[in-house]
């Protein structure tokens, strides 16, 4: 236990650490109902500590402290919306920190649990799958990222209008995977469809976007650059380890 003793008030316990073996022992002495009740309390404590803004660098130390508690607290299994938001915020923190290896592991752990209780097009599930494809792409697993992104796009395209925001996000994510695979023509078509949809949604007050010809030129330049330099195997499953915080974050 870490005690804090202010000079003008009564001391209090700031944090408590419990050995993993003792934690497992205590859990085994509880009934299922007691475990669920205590897990819900622990999750509420974690939610109360969530700054709800992983994009703010000043909040990163908080998320670094919250991450190790997600699994022991039962947050990954929670059906409560605020707890799901906490988990997604922690994943976003890992993305912004370029911690794609840890982020991919967490995404896959959460997917295994949420697929049991959430529909594929549930808002939380769509964000999670988008992050999963993102982490796969950052780990160089481009074919897997394409498969994940294409499945979401095909499902949403069947159920929702072409200007649905979830569909547009999924199409933009798939476009990123296609560009990584060198499939620039299909990627360009996706990005242009997304651009035109947003142009209609935003209306005449929106800032003027780049013309499609500029996008085509950028994709052509990317294609030429790809042919000039050695490329890695798209099916590579290697993934970088943890790195320190970057000075700038990469786009989603």
C-alpha positions in Angstrom: 0.0 0.0 0.0 1.1 3.5 -0.8 0.1 6.0 1.9 -0.2 9.7 1.4 0.1 11.9 4.5 -0.8 15.5 3.8 0.5 18.0 6.4 -3.0 19.5 7.0 -5.3 16.5 6.9 -5.7 12.8 7.7 -3.5 10.4 5.7 -5.1 8.0 3.2 -4.2 5.1 1.0 -3.3 6.2 -2.5 -2.8 2.8 -4.2 -2.8 -0.9 -3.4 -0.9 -3.6 -5.1 -1.8 -7.3 -4.8 0.3 -10.2 -5.9 -1.2 -12.1 -8.8 -1.2 -15.4 -7.0 -3.0 -14.0 -4.0 -5.5 -12.3 -6.3 -6.3 -15.7 -7.9 -6.6 -17.3 -4.5 -9.1 -14.7 -3.4 -11.1 -15.0 -6.6 -11.4 -18.8 -6.0 -12.9 -18.2 -2.6 -15.8 -16.1 -4.0 -19.1 -17.3 -5.3 -19.9 -16.4 -9.0 -22.3 -13.8 -7.7 -19.7 -12.2 -5.4 -17.2 -12.2 -8.3 -19.6 -10.4 -10.6 -20.5 -7.9 -7.9 -16.9 -7.0 -7.1 -16.0 -7.0 -10.7 -18.7 -4.4 -11.4 -17.4 -2.2 -8.6 -13.8 -2.4 -9.9 -15.0 -1.5 -13.4 -16.9 1.5 -12.0 -13.7 2.7 -10.3 -11.8 2.4 -13.6 -14.5 4.2 -15.5 -14.4 7.0 -13.0 -10.7 7.4 -13.6 -11.0 7.5 -17.4 -10.2 11.0 -18.7 -12.3 10.1 -21.8 -9.8 11.8 -24.1 -7.0 9.5 -25.2 -5.9 12.0 -27.9 -4.7 14.4 -25.2 -1.0 13.6 -24.5 -1.4 14.8 -20.9 -3.8 11.9 -20.3 -1.4 9.2 -21.5 0.1 8.5 -18.1 -3.5 7.8 -16.8 -4.2 5.3 -19.6 -0.9 3.7 -19.0 -2.0 3.0 -15.4 -5.5 1.9 -16.4 -4.4 -0.7 -19.0 -3.0 -3.3 -16.6 -6.3 -3.4 -14.7 -8.6 -4.1 -17.7 -8.2 -7.9 -17.6 -8.1 -8.5 -13.8 -11.1 -6.3 -13.2 -13.3 -8.1 -15.8 -13.6 -4.9 -17.9 -13.1 -6.9 -21.1 -16.2 -9.0 -20.3 -18.4 -6.2 -19.1 -21.7 -5.5 -20.8 -21.9 -1.9 -19.5 -21.5 0.8 -22.2 -19.3 3.1 -20.1 -16.9 0.1 -19.5 -16.8 -0.6 -23.3 -16.0 3.0 -23.9 -13.1 2.8 -21.4 -11.7 -0.3 -23.3 -12.0 1.5 -26.6 -10.3 4.6 -25.2 -7.4 2.4 -24.0 -7.1 0.9 -27.5 -7.1 4.3 -29.0 -4.4 5.4 -26.6 -2.3 2.4 -27.8 -2.9 3.4 -31.4 -1.8 7.0 -30.8 1.3 5.8 -28.9 2.2 3.6 -31.9 1.9 0.5 -29.6 0.5 -1.6 -32.3 1.8 -5.0 -31.0 0.1 -4.4 -27.6 -2.9 -2.8 -29.3 -3.4 -5.8 -31.6 -3.3 -8.3 -28.7 -5.8 -6.2 -26.8 -8.1 -5.9 -29.8 -8.1 -9.7 -30.3 -8.8 -10.4 -26.7 -11.7 -8.0 -26.7 -13.1 -9.3 -30.0 -13.2 -12.8 -28.6 -15.4 -11.6 -25.8 -17.6 -9.0 -27.5 -18.6 -11.2 -30.4 -20.5 -13.4 -27.9 -22.8 -10.6 -26.8 -22.7 -7.9 -29.4 -24.1 -7.8 -32.9 -21.5 -7.3 -35.7 -22.9 -3.8 -36.5 -23.2 -2.7 -32.9 -21.5 0.8 -32.6 -18.9 -0.5 -30.1 -18.1 -3.5 -32.2 -17.7 -1.4 -35.4 -15.2 0.8 -33.6 -13.3 -2.2 -32.3 -13.2 -4.0 -35.7 -11.9 -0.7 -37.3 -9.1 -0.5 -34.7 -8.4 -4.2 -35.2 -7.9 -3.7 -39.0 -5.8 -0.6 -38.2 -3.5 -2.6 -35.8 -3.1 -5.4 -38.3 -2.1 -2.9 -41.0 0.4 -1.2 -38.8 1.9 -4.7 -38.0 2.4 -5.3 -41.7 -0.4 -7.9 -41.9 -2.0 -6.2 -44.9 -3.9 -9.2 -46.3 -5.6 -9.8 -42.9 -6.4 -6.1 -42.5 -7.9 -6.1 -46.0 -10.1 -9.2 -45.2 -11.3 -7.6 -41.9 -12.1 -4.3 -43.6 -13.8 -5.8 -46.7 -16.1 -8.0 -44.6 -17.3 -4.9 -42.6 -17.8 -2.8 -45.8 -19.8 -5.6 -47.5 -22.0 -6.1 -44.5 -22.7 -2.4 -44.0 -23.2 -1.8 -47.7 -26.1 -4.3 -47.6 -27.8 -2.8 -44.6 -27.2 0.9 -44.8 -27.3 3.9 -47.2 -24.1 4.8 -49.1 -23.7 8.0 -47.0 -23.8 6.2 -43.6 -20.9 7.4 -41.4 -20.0 4.0 -40.2 -19.8 2.7 -43.8 -17.7 5.7 -44.9 -15.2 5.1 -42.1 -15.0 1.4 -43.0 -14.5 2.2 -46.7 -11.7 4.7 -45.8 -10.0 2.1 -43.6 -10.3 -0.5 -46.3 -8.8 2.0 -48.7 -5.7 2.3 -46.5 -5.2 -1.5 -46.5 -5.6 -1.6 -50.3 -2.9 1.1 -50.7 -0.6 -0.8 -48.5 -1.1 -3.8 -50.8 -0.4 -1.6 -53.9 -4.0 -1.9 -55.1 -4.1 1.8 -55.9 -6.9 1.8 -58.5 -9.5 0.2 -56.1 -8.2 2.4 -53.2 -8.6 5.5 -55.3 -12.2 4.6 -56.2 -13.0 4.0 -52.5 -11.4 7.3 -51.4 -13.2 9.2 -54.1 -16.6 7.7 -53.2 -15.9 8.6 -49.5 -14.9 12.1 -50.5 -18.0 12.7 -52.6 -20.3 11.4 -49.9 -18.7 13.7 -47.3 -18.9 16.6 -49.7 -22.7 16.1 -50.0 -23.1 15.5 -46.2 -21.1 18.6 -45.3 -22.9 20.9 -47.8 -21.8 24.1 -49.4 -20.2 25.5 -46.2 -17.6 22.8 -46.1 -14.0 23.6 -47.0 -13.2 22.8 -50.7 -11.6 19.3 -50.9 -8.7 18.5 -53.1 -9.8 17.7 -56.6 -9.9 14.0 -57.6 -7.1 14.6 -60.1 -4.8 15.5 -57.2 -5.7 12.3 -55.4 -5.1 10.3 -58.6 -1.7 12.0 -59.0 -0.8 11.1 -55.4 -1.8 7.5 -55.9 0.2 7.3 -59.1 3.2 8.7 -57.3 2.8 6.2 -54.6 2.6 3.4 -57.2 5.7 4.6 -58.9 7.6 4.9 -55.6 6.5 1.4 -54.6 8.0 0.0 -57.9 11.3 1.7 -57.3 11.9 0.5 -53.8 12.2 -3.0 -52.3 8.9 -4.0 -50.7 8.1 -6.4 -47.9 5.9 -9.4 -48.3 2.2 -8.3 -47.8 1.4 -11.4 -45.8 4.2 -10.7 -43.3 3.0 -11.4 -39.8 5.9 -9.5 -38.0 4.9 -6.8 -35.6 7.0 -4.3 -33.9 7.2 -4.1 -30.2 6.5 -1.3 -27.8 8.0 2.1 -28.6 8.2 5.4 -26.8 5.6 8.0 -27.5 6.0 9.7 -30.9 6.2 13.4 -31.4 3.3 13.2 -33.8 0.6 10.6 -34.2 -0.2 8.8 -37.4 -3.7 9.2 -38.8 -6.3 6.5 -38.1 
